[in-house]
Structure formats: structure tokens, C-alpha cells
Amino acid sequence: MNLSPATFQFAACVAIASGAASLYLGAPNQRWLSRRLPARLSRVSGAALLLIGVVLWSGAVELSTAIFATLVMTMLLLIVFPCLGALRTIIGNAP
């Protein structure tokens, strides 16, 4: 079965977003859940999903580009997730 590069890129983005969310939800100061996820499970599953994202992305581009894109997307998401948590807190406390 021959998949298009766009399919690999989409699957990689989903895996990376899931991995970053898993890392965020295991952090002690996360604001999405009332209690954080177990730290060890969250870190292991997040790292595994990020690695899967690199492997999927390398199916469409070179390995160095896949690593770079994964790191950039992870940095972006780990900035956006706390902002979304703060927005949720602000909206929840609105009169």
C-alpha cells in the first residue's frame, strides 16, 4: 500500500499533538484536568508518541527535517496548551 506524504504528515501531527498533550497533562501545574495524570505514565507515553511522530514524519521528509519539525511543533504546543488552560480558568471565573 502506497500512502501519500500528506497522510504521513497528518498522522505525524496527530501523534505529536497527542504526545505533547500527554506531557502537559502529566505536569504538576497543568490546568486542563482537576488532577494531573500519573507522571511516569504520562512521560513515557508522551515520549513514545513524539518518537512515533518523528518516524511517521520521516516517511515524508528526511530524518533531520522530521526531527526539526517535531521539535518545533512540540515547542509551539507546549506554549499553547498552558495558554488554553489559563483561558479556560478565566472563562470559568467570569461573572
N, C-alpha and C positions, 0 to 999 in steps of 0.2 A: 504494500500500500504506500503510495507516494503522496505525502502531505505537503501542502504549500508552506512557504516560510511564514506567512501570516498566521497560520494555525499554530506553529511553534511559538511565535511571538506572543500570541494571545494566551496560550497555555502557560508560558513563562511568566507573563504579567499576573495572571491569576495566582500562580504558585508563590510568586514574590510578595504579592499583596497579602496573601494568607500567612506567609511566614513572618512578615513584618507585624501583622496584627497579632499573631501568636506571641511574638516577642514583647509587644506593647502590653498585651493583656496579662502577661506574667510579671510586669513591673510593679513595684510596691505603690507607685503614685499614679497608676492608671485611673481614669475617670469614667470608663465605659460601664464597668460592672460594679456591683456593690462589694464584691470580694474578688481579689485577683486570682488568676489561675495558678495552679501549683507551679512553682518557679522552675524546677528541673524539667518537668514535662513540657512546659512552655518553651524553654530554651532549646531543648533537643528537637522538638517538632518544628520550631521556627527555623533553626539552623538547617534541618533536613529539607524543609520546603524551599529555603533560599538556595540550597545546593541543587535541588531539582530544577529550580528556575534557571540556574546557570546552565545546567545540562540541556534543558529544553531550548534555551536561547542559543546555545552553541549549535543547535541543529539548523539555525537560520543564518547565523553570522559566525565570525571567527571567535575563538575562545577568549581572547583578550577583550574584544568588544563585548562579549556576553558578560564577562566579569565586571567590566566598567558599567554597563547598563544596569546590572543587578545592584551594584553599589549605589549608583545614582538614584535609582528608583527606591531603594531601601532608605536612603537618607531623606528623600522627599517625603516618603510615607511616615517616617518616624518624626518628622516635623509636623505633618498634617494631622496625625492621629491625636496628639495632645491638644491641638487647637480645636478639633471636633469635640473632644471631651470637655474643654472649657466652654465651648458654645452650648453644649448640652446642659452644663451646670448653670450658665447664665439664663438660658431659656427656661429651665426648670424652676429658677428662683424669681422669675418675672411675676409681678403682681397681677 
